[in-house]
Amino acid sequence: MSSRFWILRKHIISLDAHSLKHLPFYCWNCITLQLKHRDVDIVIRDEKEMEKLLKFLIYSLKTIDGIKDSALGVLVALN
């Protein structure tokens, strides 16, 4: 699935300006979750839903830079 996502991305980049008006989604609607054994590409069109997902991931992963537990030092200092 991930390779299909990148092929679609490559195709979209090659489109002319007129064709870009009819895209099914925009790049800011996409998020890739890098898991241990695979990548998961998700498209979320609703900005509020994307914001909720990002806040949940940041909170649950305790991250400040996308790496799990990278905010532990900050959290300890705040407490």
N, C-alpha and C positions, 0 to 999 in steps of 0.2 A: 504493500500500500504506500509506503513511504516513497518508493521510487516513482510511483504514479504521480504523487504530489509534486515531486521535483520536475517531472516531465511536463506536467500542467503548468508549473511555474515558468519553465523555460519557454513554453508555447506562449504564455501571456506576455512575457517580456518581448517576444518577437512581433507582437501585434502592432498594427498602426493605431493612431490616435482615435480614429472613428470607431474601430472595433472595441476599444477599451470602454466605451459607454455601455456595452451590453454584457459585461462580465458578471458571473454568478456571485462573486464575492471579492472583497478587497484584501490586500495583504495584512491590514490591521485587524481583520476578522479571523486570522489564522494564528494558531499556537501549536508548537511542537513540544510534546513531553518526551524527554529522553529517559527511557527506562533502562534497566540493566541489559536486557537482551533484545530490545527493539525500540524504535521511535514511534510515537503515536501522534498523527497530525489531526487537529480538530479545527473546524470552522464554526465560529460562533458569531452570528450576524448582529445580535442585539448587544449594544455597547454596555448596558447595565449588567447583563448576564456575564459578559467577558470580565467586567470589573469585579463581580462577585467571585468568579473562578480564580482570578489572579490574587485577590485578597485571601481567599481560602488557602491557595497554594503557598503564599508567602507565610501565612500564619502557621499552617500545619508543618511546613518544612523548616520553619525557623531560619529563614534565609534573608540575606540582604543583597546577595549577588547571584542568586540562582543555584547555589550549591547548598545542599542540605546541611543544617546546623551551623551555617556561617555566621548567624546572628547570636549565637550563644554567649559570646563575650559581651556584647552590647546588652543583652537581656540580664546577665548577671550584674553588670554595672548599674543598670537601671533599678534593680531590686535592691 
